[in-house]
Amino acid sequence: MPPGRLLAIFAILAAVTAAGCGSSGGGSEESSAVDTTATATTPPAPAGAAVRSCEGTVAGTEQLRVTGIGCDVGRGIVAAWASKPACGRPANTSRFACGVYDGYRCLGAATDRGIAVSCARSGSSAAFFARRS
C-alpha cells in the first residue's frame, strides 16, 4: 500500500480515536462537568454548525446530512455529484475524490452497502449515502 494511503488511514483512525475519548461515567457530578468557556485562542463554531438531516435526495442516494448550509444546497451538491462522471467509483478502488460545483470537494468510500460520500468546503459540508447501481 502506498505510504500516502497509510498516512491517510492513520490520520482517520487517530481522529476517530480522539473523538471517542471520554468518560464512561460513574464519577461524581463535579468530575463530569465540562468547562464551556471559550478562550481567546478558541475559535467560535461557524454559524449554522448544527447538523441537519434532509428529506428527498437524488434517486439512488439517501441519508443526506448538512452542516453550515441548507438542505436545498445539500441536494444541489448531491445532484452535482450524481451527474458528474468523474465522481463515479473507478474500478478496483475503495476511496476516491472529485470536485463538484462551487468549491465543494467530495470524498467517496466504498462500503458493503454502497458508497459513503462526504463533500466539504470551508465552513460547510454535506454527507450522504449512494447505493450501488
C-alpha positions in Angstrom: 0.0 0.0 0.0 1.4 3.5 -0.9 2.7 5.4 2.1 0.3 8.3 1.4 -2.7 6.0 1.8 -1.3 4.5 5.0 -0.8 8.0 6.4 -4.4 9.0 5.4 -5.8 5.9 7.1 -3.7 6.5 10.2 -5.0 10.1 10.4 -8.6 9.0 10.1 -8.1 6.4 12.8 -6.4 8.9 15.1 -9.3 11.4 14.6 -11.9 8.7 15.4 -9.9 7.6 18.4 -9.6 11.1 19.7 -13.3 11.8 19.2 -14.2 8.6 21.1 -12.2 9.5 24.2 -14.2 10.5 27.2 -15.6 9.3 30.5 -17.9 6.3 30.8 -19.5 8.0 33.8 -19.5 6.5 37.3 -17.8 9.6 38.7 -19.2 12.4 40.7 -21.2 15.2 39.1 -18.3 17.6 39.7 -15.8 15.3 37.8 -18.1 15.0 34.8 -18.6 18.8 34.4 -17.3 20.4 31.2 -15.8 23.8 31.1 -17.7 25.6 28.3 -16.0 28.9 28.5 -14.1 29.9 25.3 -10.6 31.3 25.5 -9.1 33.9 23.3 -7.5 31.1 21.2 -10.6 29.0 20.8 -12.3 29.8 17.5 -16.1 30.1 17.6 -18.1 27.4 15.8 -19.2 28.5 12.4 -22.7 29.9 12.0 -25.2 27.1 11.3 -22.8 24.4 12.6 -25.7 22.2 13.7 -26.1 19.0 11.6 -29.4 18.7 9.9 -31.0 15.7 8.2 -32.7 16.4 4.9 -35.6 14.6 3.2 -35.6 13.9 -0.5 -32.4 13.5 -2.5 -31.4 12.4 -6.0 -32.5 8.8 -6.9 -30.0 6.3 -5.7 -28.9 8.4 -2.8 -30.2 8.7 0.8 -29.5 9.9 4.3 -28.4 13.4 3.4 -27.0 15.4 6.3 -25.7 19.0 6.0 -23.7 21.3 8.2 -23.5 25.1 7.7 -25.8 25.0 4.7 -29.4 24.5 3.9 -31.0 21.3 2.6 -31.6 22.8 -0.8 -27.8 23.5 -1.2 -27.1 20.0 0.1 -29.5 18.5 -2.5 -27.7 20.5 -5.2 -24.3 19.1 -4.1 -25.8 15.5 -4.3 -27.2 16.2 -7.7 -23.9 17.6 -9.0 -22.1 14.6 -7.6 -24.5 12.1 -9.1 -24.4 13.7 -12.5 -20.6 14.1 -12.8 -18.9 11.1 -14.4 -15.6 12.0 -12.7 -17.4 11.3 -9.3 -18.1 7.7 -10.2 -16.2 5.0 -8.4 -13.2 3.9 -10.5 -12.7 0.1 -10.9 -10.8 -1.6 -8.1 -10.7 1.3 -5.8 -12.1 1.7 -2.3 -11.7 5.5 -1.9 -11.9 8.3 -4.5 -12.4 12.0 -4.8 -13.8 14.6 -7.2 -14.7 18.2 -7.3 -18.3 19.4 -7.7 -19.7 22.9 -8.1 -18.9 26.0 -6.0 -15.7 24.8 -4.5 -17.0 21.6 -2.8 -14.7 18.6 -2.9 -16.2 15.2 -2.4 -14.6 12.0 -1.0 -16.2 8.6 -1.5 -15.5 5.4 0.3 -16.9 2.1 -0.9 -18.8 0.0 1.7 -20.7 -3.3 1.5 -23.9 -1.3 1.1 -22.7 1.3 -1.4 -20.7 4.5 -1.3 -20.4 6.8 1.7 -19.8 10.3 0.4 -18.7 13.5 2.2 -18.4 16.8 0.4 -17.0 19.9 2.0 -15.6 23.4 1.6 -14.6 25.9 4.3 -17.4 26.3 6.8 -19.9 23.8 5.3 -20.4 20.2 4.4 -22.8 17.6 3.1 -22.7 13.8 3.7 -24.9 11.2 2.1 -25.0 7.5 1.1 -25.2 6.3 -2.6 -26.4 2.8 -3.2 -24.6 0.6 -5.6 -26.0 0.6 -9.1 
